[in-house]
Amino acid sequence: MRKDRGLATVIVCYGHCSLMKYFYFSIYIPYQEYLAHYSGSASHLVVKTDNGLTLQLPATHFRPYLTQFGLKGRFRLTTDAQYKFQRLELI
């Protein structure tokens, strides 16, 4: 629960408090290129976020978004406060 007190913001947690982190990026990889490079179970994609951070993610997280045209779109990666993967969304 957030409580604003003047210029400072105080965050009060009851029980387990986790602050989610969000990372935004766009990607385009043609279908054949995705299959050639990222179809293995240990393959990873490296993306650059809008803030210039470089992230390495398992390619398996992107498979639900792979179409006959490839992997294309704007994504939001959500992690917990310890940067553990929570979800990947096409936005």
Buried (B, 14 or more C-beta within 10 A) or exposed (E): EEEEEEEEEEEEEEEEEEEEBEBEBEBEBEBEEBEEEBEEEEEBBEBEBEEEEEBEBBBBBBEEBBEEEBBBBEBEBEBEEEEEEEEBEEE
